[in-house]
Amino acid sequence: MTGKNKQNLSNREPSAIWDHFVRIEGKDPDRPRAACKYCGREYGCHSKNDGTSNMWGHLKNGCVQYPYKVVKDKRQRYLVLKPKSEEKVEVDGGVRMGSLKTTIYTPENCRKKLAKMIIVDELSFRMVEGE
């Protein structure tokens, strides 16, 4: 490795993964290890051989005790605006255009709404042919 590359590596900021892992001292210096702060699972952390991808993967998919994990619930509902009617209603000095309701995204429902939009607005099919 050239001196220029060594200088770049030493000036580089450490990965944010080290907020979630701690280096394990006393093991083989040629095969450094790191432990998850939440569950204690060990991973190789050699900068060239292991990198940090394995530790990122652990946080995203494997660590059941990671407190910031976002669980995607397939039953999660979305808020949509349901139009009240064509007439506007005055409420507390503002105009009420409709009400909020919850719905679940489904590809079938999306296709139906897209077809309705094309028919009602008399749009060309080319609008939805591309990616």
ZAZA-977115 format. One line per field, with one value per residue: residue number from 1; residue in three letters; x, y, z of N, C-alpha, C, O in turn. Coordinates in steps of 0.02 Angstrom, whole numbers, plus 50000, padded with zeros to 5 digits. Atoms other than C-alpha are relative to their C-alpha. Last residue first. Layout:
// ZAZA-977115
k	NUM / ...
r	ALA / ...
n.xx	X / ...
n.yy	Y / ...
n.zz	Z / ...
ca.xx	X / ...
ca.yy	Y / ...
ca.zz	Z / ...
c.xx	X / ...
c.yy	Y / ...
c.zz	Z / ...
o.xx	X / ...
o.yy	Y / ...
o.zz	Z / ...
***
This chain:
// ZAZA-977115
k	131 / 130 / 129 / 128 / 127 / 126 / 125 / 124 / 123 / 122 / 121 / 120 / 119 / 118 / 117 / 116 / 115 / 114 / 113 / 112 / 111 / 110 / 109 / 108 / 107 / 106 / 105 / 104 / 103 / 102 / 101 / 100 / 99 / 98 / 97 / 96 / 95 / 94 / 93 / 92 / 91 / 90 / 89 / 88 / 87 / 86 / 85 / 84 / 83 / 82 / 81 / 80 / 79 / 78 / 77 / 76 / 75 / 74 / 73 / 72 / 71 / 70 / 69 / 68 / 67 / 66 / 65 / 64 / 63 / 62 / 61 / 60 / 59 / 58 / 57 / 56 / 55 / 54 / 53 / 52 / 51 / 50 / 49 / 48 / 47 / 46 / 45 / 44 / 43 / 42 / 41 / 40 / 39 / 38 / 37 / 36 / 35 / 34 / 33 / 32 / 31 / 30 / 29 / 28 / 27 / 26 / 25 / 24 / 23 / 22 / 21 / 20 / 19 / 18 / 17 / 16 / 15 / 14 / 13 / 12 / 11 / 10 / 9 / 8 / 7 / 6 / 5 / 4 / 3 / 2 / 1
r	GLU / GLY / GLU / VAL / MET / ARG / PHE / SER / LEU / GLU / ASP / VAL / ILE / ILE / MET / LYS / ALA / LEU / LYS / LYS / ARG / CYS / ASN / GLU / PRO / THR / TYR / ILE / THR / THR / LYS / LEU / SER / GLY / MET / ARG / VAL / GLY / GLY / ASP / VAL / GLU / VAL / LYS / GLU / GLU / SER / LYS / PRO / LYS / LEU / VAL / LEU / TYR / ARG / GLN / ARG / LYS / ASP / LYS / VAL / VAL / LYS / TYR / PRO / TYR / GLN / VAL / CYS / GLY / ASN / LYS / LEU / HIS / GLY / TRP / MET / ASN / SER / THR / GLY / ASP / ASN / LYS / SER / HIS / CYS / GLY / TYR / GLU / ARG / GLY / CYS / TYR / LYS / CYS / ALA / ALA / ARG / PRO / ARG / ASP / PRO / ASP / LYS / GLY / GLU / ILE / ARG / VAL / PHE / HIS / ASP / TRP / ILE / ALA / SER / PRO / GLU / ARG / ASN / SER / LEU / ASN / GLN / LYS / ASN / LYS / GLY / THR / MET
n.xx	49983 / 49929 / 49966 / 49981 / 49981 / 49928 / 49970 / 49972 / 49928 / 49991 / 49962 / 50032 / 50066 / 49992 / 49969 / 50051 / 50046 / 49965 / 49999 / 50068 / 50018 / 49962 / 50034 / 50065 / 49990 / 49998 / 49977 / 49942 / 50006 / 49942 / 50017 / 49947 / 49979 / 50015 / 50003 / 49993 / 50042 / 49965 / 49964 / 49954 / 49993 / 49960 / 50034 / 49953 / 50009 / 49978 / 50046 / 50066 / 50037 / 50063 / 50053 / 50019 / 50052 / 49979 / 50048 / 49998 / 50068 / 50037 / 50060 / 50051 / 50034 / 50065 / 50020 / 50023 / 50059 / 49984 / 50001 / 50069 / 50000 / 49988 / 50039 / 50061 / 50046 / 50023 / 50051 / 50061 / 50029 / 50029 / 50064 / 50054 / 50037 / 50070 / 50031 / 49994 / 50018 / 49938 / 50001 / 49933 / 49988 / 49934 / 49976 / 49936 / 50008 / 50067 / 50015 / 50059 / 50061 / 50041 / 50071 / 50038 / 50071 / 50007 / 49998 / 49948 / 50003 / 49970 / 49928 / 49982 / 49945 / 49940 / 49955 / 50040 / 50046 / 49966 / 50015 / 50052 / 50069 / 50023 / 50040 / 50070 / 50040 / 49994 / 50033 / 50072 / 50020 / 49998 / 50058 / 50059 / 50007 / 49959 / 50043
n.yy	50021 / 50003 / 50055 / 50052 / 49970 / 49989 / 50058 / 50049 / 49999 / 50012 / 49943 / 49937 / 49993 / 49996 / 49936 / 49948 / 50006 / 49975 / 49927 / 49975 / 50006 / 49949 / 49937 / 50003 / 49987 / 50064 / 50002 / 50044 / 50050 / 50043 / 50069 / 50049 / 50030 / 50071 / 50030 / 50072 / 50036 / 50031 / 49950 / 49962 / 50029 / 49959 / 49986 / 49990 / 49938 / 49943 / 49990 / 49995 / 49938 / 50020 / 49950 / 49970 / 49949 / 49934 / 49963 / 49929 / 49977 / 50003 / 50040 / 49984 / 50060 / 49983 / 50039 / 49954 / 49960 / 49934 / 49952 / 49993 / 49983 / 50054 / 50061 / 49994 / 49951 / 50024 / 50052 / 49964 / 49969 / 50053 / 50022 / 49987 / 49938 / 50005 / 50066 / 50025 / 49949 / 49981 / 49928 / 49978 / 49999 / 49980 / 50044 / 50031 / 50071 / 50017 / 49971 / 49957 / 50028 / 49949 / 50016 / 49962 / 50013 / 50007 / 49934 / 50000 / 50056 / 50060 / 49999 / 50047 / 50045 / 49985 / 50056 / 50058 / 49978 / 50005 / 50065 / 49991 / 50015 / 50069 / 50003 / 50017 / 49939 / 49975 / 50044 / 49994 / 49936 / 50006 / 50039 / 49958 / 49953 / 49939 / 49941
n.zz	49932 / 49983 / 50034 / 49953 / 49936 / 50000 / 49968 / 50047 / 50012 / 50071 / 50027 / 49979 / 50030 / 50073 / 50016 / 49991 / 50056 / 50059 / 49995 / 50008 / 50071 / 50037 / 49988 / 50034 / 50071 / 50035 / 50069 / 50008 / 50051 / 50007 / 49986 / 50006 / 49938 / 49995 / 50067 / 49994 / 50047 / 50056 / 50039 / 49958 / 49933 / 49955 / 49938 / 49945 / 49964 / 50041 / 50056 / 49969 / 50015 / 50032 / 49994 / 50064 / 49997 / 50023 / 50039 / 49986 / 49987 / 50063 / 49990 / 50051 / 50021 / 50027 / 50058 / 50052 / 49981 / 50025 / 49944 / 49975 / 49929 / 49953 / 50005 / 50040 / 49971 / 49935 / 50012 / 50021 / 49939 / 49959 / 50028 / 49953 / 50011 / 49980 / 50009 / 50069 / 50049 / 50034 / 50017 / 50020 / 50072 / 50025 / 50053 / 49986 / 49988 / 49979 / 49934 / 50002 / 49971 / 49969 / 49992 / 49950 / 50013 / 50072 / 50033 / 50051 / 50048 / 49973 / 49990 / 49947 / 50016 / 49962 / 49987 / 49981 / 49947 / 49935 / 49970 / 49948 / 50019 / 49987 / 49939 / 50008 / 49995 / 49932 / 49953 / 50010 / 49972 / 49928 / 49979 / 50010 / 49944 / 50004 / 50000
ca.xx	47922 / 47830 / 47653 / 47562 / 47541 / 47543 / 47366 / 47310 / 47206 / 47018 / 47020 / 46880 / 46941 / 47127 / 47093 / 46971 / 47102 / 47231 / 47109 / 47073 / 47258 / 47299 / 47160 / 47232 / 47410 / 47351 / 47384 / 47277 / 47160 / 47127 / 47007 / 47029 / 46883 / 46828 / 46861 / 46823 / 46855 / 46921 / 46844 / 46796 / 46715 / 46647 / 46586 / 46638 / 46518 / 46579 / 46565 / 46659 / 46815 / 46904 / 47083 / 47197 / 47291 / 47386 / 47363 / 47494 / 47438 / 47601 / 47691 / 47865 / 47967 / 48088 / 48232 / 48286 / 48299 / 48412 / 48368 / 48316 / 48479 / 48475 / 48401 / 48453 / 48578 / 48659 / 48668 / 48760 / 48883 / 48915 / 48937 / 49071 / 49230 / 49279 / 49447 / 49512 / 49458 / 49459 / 49294 / 49246 / 49080 / 49026 / 48848 / 48830 / 48644 / 48632 / 48811 / 48853 / 49028 / 49181 / 49322 / 49499 / 49582 / 49768 / 49767 / 49707 / 49595 / 49637 / 49519 / 49344 / 49295 / 49125 / 48974 / 48821 / 48901 / 49042 / 48923 / 48935 / 49096 / 49256 / 49306 / 49443 / 49605 / 49701 / 49636 / 49683 / 49860 / 49883 / 49827 / 49954 / 50094 / 50068 / 50000
ca.yy	50108 / 50157 / 50113 / 50220 / 50387 / 50299 / 50240 / 50416 / 50508 / 50539 / 50610 / 50494 / 50343 / 50357 / 50397 / 50250 / 50132 / 50195 / 50172 / 49993 / 49954 / 50023 / 49917 / 49761 / 49806 / 49819 / 49962 / 49957 / 50101 / 50224 / 50370 / 50557 / 50672 / 50793 / 50969 / 51063 / 51248 / 51346 / 51470 / 51335 / 51225 / 51296 / 51158 / 51149 / 51076 / 50944 / 50810 / 50746 / 50687 / 50544 / 50596 / 50447 / 50384 / 50222 / 50056 / 49935 / 49755 / 49706 / 49767 / 49827 / 49818 / 49961 / 49913 / 50052 / 49950 / 49811 / 49663 / 49546 / 49573 / 49479 / 49582 / 49764 / 49759 / 49596 / 49656 / 49812 / 49701 / 49591 / 49743 / 49817 / 49756 / 49573 / 49542 / 49719 / 49815 / 49661 / 49664 / 49482 / 49464 / 49421 / 49418 / 49514 / 49550 / 49740 / 49804 / 49686 / 49614 / 49648 / 49533 / 49561 / 49419 / 49464 / 49535 / 49365 / 49401 / 49512 / 49655 / 49637 / 49790 / 49863 / 49871 / 49986 / 50159 / 50073 / 50047 / 50235 / 50198 / 50281 / 50444 / 50426 / 50518 / 50356 / 50274 / 50423 / 50428 / 50243 / 50269 / 50409 / 50308 / 50171 / 50000
ca.zz	49198 / 49041 / 48988 / 49117 / 49027 / 48859 / 48898 / 48856 / 48984 / 48979 / 49157 / 49215 / 49116 / 49156 / 49340 / 49354 / 49280 / 49405 / 49550 / 49496 / 49472 / 49646 / 49725 / 49645 / 49699 / 49880 / 49999 / 50157 / 50195 / 50334 / 50326 / 50336 / 50303 / 50171 / 50107 / 50268 / 50245 / 50392 / 50513 / 50638 / 50504 / 50340 / 50222 / 50041 / 49912 / 49792 / 49924 / 50075 / 49984 / 50075 / 50112 / 50138 / 50291 / 50269 / 50360 / 50419 / 50397 / 50315 / 50470 / 50434 / 50594 / 50614 / 50727 / 50844 / 51005 / 50936 / 51048 / 50906 / 50815 / 50651 / 50511 / 50510 / 50652 / 50595 / 50416 / 50473 / 50568 / 50416 / 50306 / 50420 / 50337 / 50356 / 50273 / 50246 / 50402 / 50513 / 50608 / 50629 / 50718 / 50895 / 50965 / 51127 / 51111 / 51123 / 51119 / 50974 / 50994 / 50887 / 50835 / 50771 / 50673 / 50661 / 50838 / 50906 / 51055 / 51204 / 51163 / 51092 / 50992 / 51036 / 50922 / 50908 / 50898 / 50804 / 50658 / 50624 / 50530 / 50587 / 50501 / 50370 / 50402 / 50440 / 50282 / 50172 / 50245 / 50213 / 50033 / 50006 / 50084 / 49957 / 50000
c.xx	49980 / 50011 / 50072 / 50037 / 50026 / 50023 / 50076 / 50030 / 50020 / 50074 / 50014 / 50036 / 49970 / 49933 / 50006 / 50028 / 49946 / 49954 / 50035 / 49999 / 49930 / 49982 / 50035 / 49963 / 49934 / 50011 / 49997 / 50019 / 50064 / 49987 / 50063 / 49972 / 50055 / 50022 / 49980 / 49989 / 50014 / 49951 / 50039 / 50043 / 50053 / 50001 / 50046 / 49961 / 50048 / 49994 / 50028 / 49947 / 49930 / 49960 / 49939 / 49944 / 49987 / 49941 / 50028 / 49953 / 49997 / 49928 / 49960 / 49942 / 49945 / 49969 / 49929 / 49977 / 49972 / 49939 / 50017 / 49996 / 49930 / 49994 / 50006 / 49956 / 49934 / 49950 / 49971 / 49943 / 49937 / 49967 / 49966 / 49932 / 49946 / 49959 / 49925 / 49961 / 50003 / 49982 / 50066 / 49997 / 50072 / 50005 / 50064 / 50028 / 50065 / 49992 / 49932 / 49986 / 49944 / 49936 / 49965 / 49925 / 49957 / 49927 / 49993 / 50001 / 50058 / 49996 / 50024 / 50076 / 50016 / 50053 / 50060 / 50042 / 49962 / 49960 / 50031 / 49982 / 49952 / 49926 / 49976 / 49964 / 49926 / 49958 / 50003 / 49962 / 49924 / 49976 / 49997 / 49937 / 49938 / 49987 / 50045
c.yy	50053 / 49976 / 49993 / 49942 / 49947 / 50028 / 50006 / 49942 / 49947 / 50005 / 49995 / 50060 / 50068 / 50012 / 50009 / 50069 / 50054 / 49997 / 50031 / 50076 / 50027 / 49998 / 50057 / 50066 / 50000 / 50016 / 49929 / 50000 / 49958 / 49948 / 49958 / 49930 / 49949 / 49974 / 49927 / 49968 / 49926 / 49963 / 49972 / 50049 / 50040 / 49968 / 50041 / 50021 / 50003 / 50066 / 50058 / 50004 / 49998 / 50064 / 49976 / 50050 / 50028 / 50047 / 50069 / 50037 / 50074 / 50023 / 50001 / 49952 / 50020 / 49936 / 50019 / 49964 / 50044 / 50046 / 50071 / 50050 / 50012 / 50016 / 49951 / 49938 / 50002 / 50049 / 49973 / 49951 / 50040 / 50028 / 49946 / 49975 / 50009 / 50063 / 49999 / 49935 / 49975 / 50046 / 50023 / 50073 / 50020 / 49995 / 50028 / 49955 / 49963 / 49926 / 49978 / 50025 / 50052 / 49967 / 50060 / 49983 / 50037 / 49987 / 49995 / 50067 / 50007 / 49939 / 49932 / 49998 / 49957 / 49949 / 50024 / 49938 / 49940 / 50031 / 49994 / 49934 / 50010 / 49993 / 49929 / 49997 / 49986 / 50064 / 50027 / 49956 / 50009 / 50064 / 49991 / 49963 / 50043 / 50044 / 50062
c.zz	50046 / 50071 / 50021 / 49968 / 50049 / 50068 / 50004 / 50039 / 49949 / 49980 / 49925 / 49968 / 50015 / 49966 / 49924 / 49982 / 50004 / 49939 / 49939 / 50001 / 49987 / 49926 / 49962 / 50007 / 49961 / 49926 / 49974 / 49926 / 49998 / 49946 / 49991 / 50014 / 49987 / 50067 / 50002 / 49931 / 50007 / 49955 / 49942 / 49960 / 50037 / 50069 / 50045 / 50062 / 50059 / 50037 / 49960 / 49946 / 50031 / 49987 / 49961 / 50012 / 49930 / 50006 / 49985 / 49953 / 50014 / 50008 / 49936 / 50009 / 49951 / 49973 / 49979 / 49937 / 49944 / 50010 / 49978 / 50056 / 50025 / 50073 / 50058 / 50004 / 49964 / 50031 / 50064 / 49988 / 49983 / 50063 / 50042 / 49975 / 50053 / 49984 / 50013 / 49989 / 49928 / 49943 / 49970 / 49979 / 49988 / 49924 / 49970 / 49946 / 50013 / 50018 / 50027 / 50071 / 49997 / 50024 / 50032 / 49998 / 50052 / 49979 / 49924 / 49963 / 49951 / 49954 / 50024 / 50004 / 50060 / 49981 / 50040 / 50016 / 50028 / 50056 / 50069 / 50033 / 50058 / 49981 / 50011 / 50067 / 49996 / 50010 / 50071 / 50050 / 49994 / 50033 / 50076 / 50023 / 49995 / 50060 / 50000
o.xx	49989 / 49964 / 50098 / 50048 / 50067 / 50082 / 50108 / 50055 / 49983 / 50093 / 50047 / 50003 / 49946 / 49928 / 49992 / 49993 / 49927 / 49952 / 50014 / 49966 / 49918 / 49973 / 50001 / 49935 / 49927 / 49985 / 50023 / 49975 / 50116 / 49930 / 50112 / 49931 / 50063 / 50029 / 49962 / 49935 / 50071 / 49892 / 50068 / 50103 / 50111 / 49948 / 50104 / 49914 / 50063 / 50032 / 50081 / 49902 / 49895 / 49940 / 49943 / 49906 / 50035 / 49883 / 50072 / 49950 / 49944 / 49894 / 49941 / 49949 / 49901 / 49995 / 49884 / 49971 / 49915 / 49886 / 50021 / 49941 / 49898 / 49979 / 49959 / 49895 / 49881 / 49898 / 49911 / 49886 / 49888 / 49916 / 49905 / 49882 / 49949 / 49902 / 49888 / 49928 / 49965 / 49938 / 50084 / 49949 / 50103 / 49977 / 50071 / 50082 / 50063 / 49961 / 49920 / 49986 / 49955 / 49912 / 49996 / 49898 / 49927 / 49910 / 49975 / 49951 / 50101 / 50025 / 49985 / 50109 / 50015 / 50039 / 50078 / 50016 / 49934 / 49980 / 50006 / 49949 / 49971 / 49887 / 49959 / 49993 / 49885 / 49939 / 49955 / 49911 / 49892 / 49940 / 49943 / 49894 / 49907 / 49938 / 50095
o.yy	50047 / 49961 / 49937 / 49891 / 49963 / 50021 / 49973 / 49951 / 49899 / 50041 / 50038 / 50107 / 50102 / 50052 / 50063 / 50109 / 50083 / 50045 / 50084 / 50108 / 50061 / 50050 / 50101 / 50092 / 50039 / 50066 / 49882 / 49995 / 49979 / 49927 / 49982 / 49922 / 49925 / 50012 / 49899 / 49974 / 49904 / 49958 / 50010 / 50054 / 50041 / 49953 / 50022 / 50060 / 49952 / 50112 / 50085 / 49962 / 49947 / 50097 / 49967 / 50043 / 50044 / 50028 / 50094 / 50023 / 50101 / 50037 / 50054 / 49892 / 50060 / 49905 / 50022 / 49995 / 50067 / 50032 / 50116 / 50073 / 50062 / 49972 / 49914 / 49943 / 50007 / 50028 / 49959 / 49964 / 50039 / 50003 / 49946 / 49981 / 49981 / 50058 / 49965 / 49927 / 49999 / 50031 / 50082 / 50094 / 50055 / 49949 / 50088 / 49926 / 49905 / 49909 / 49983 / 49985 / 50112 / 49919 / 50101 / 49967 / 50006 / 49995 / 50045 / 50086 / 50050 / 49887 / 49893 / 49979 / 49980 / 49889 / 50082 / 49889 / 49944 / 50025 / 49955 / 49933 / 50002 / 50040 / 49895 / 49972 / 50030 / 50079 / 50021 / 49977 / 50033 / 50063 / 49994 / 49993 / 50060 / 50036 / 50064
o.zz	50107 / 50108 / 50024 / 50001 / 50092 / 50085 / 50045 / 50094 / 49938 / 49934 / 49896 / 49944 / 49969 / 49919 / 49898 / 49950 / 49954 / 49900 / 49916 / 49960 / 49937 / 49895 / 49935 / 49959 / 49913 / 49901 / 50005 / 49883 / 50024 / 49936 / 49962 / 50059 / 49931 / 50115 / 49950 / 49903 / 50003 / 49971 / 49903 / 49970 / 50016 / 50097 / 50054 / 50058 / 50091 / 50024 / 49975 / 49942 / 50027 / 50035 / 49900 / 50060 / 49894 / 49998 / 50020 / 49893 / 50030 / 49958 / 49911 / 49999 / 49967 / 49927 / 50020 / 49884 / 49950 / 49981 / 50020 / 50073 / 50008 / 50113 / 50071 / 50004 / 49995 / 50056 / 50069 / 50007 / 50021 / 50085 / 50050 / 50010 / 50108 / 49962 / 49977 / 49938 / 49885 / 49903 / 49976 / 49947 / 50028 / 49894 / 49960 / 49955 / 50035 / 50068 / 50087 / 50118 / 50007 / 49994 / 50066 / 49946 / 50095 / 49920 / 49891 / 49933 / 49960 / 49970 / 50052 / 49956 / 50117 / 49975 / 50038 / 50042 / 50083 / 50114 / 50110 / 50085 / 50116 / 49984 / 49963 / 50116 / 50011 / 50066 / 50108 / 50076 / 50040 / 50082 / 50105 / 50056 / 50045 / 50096 / 50036
***
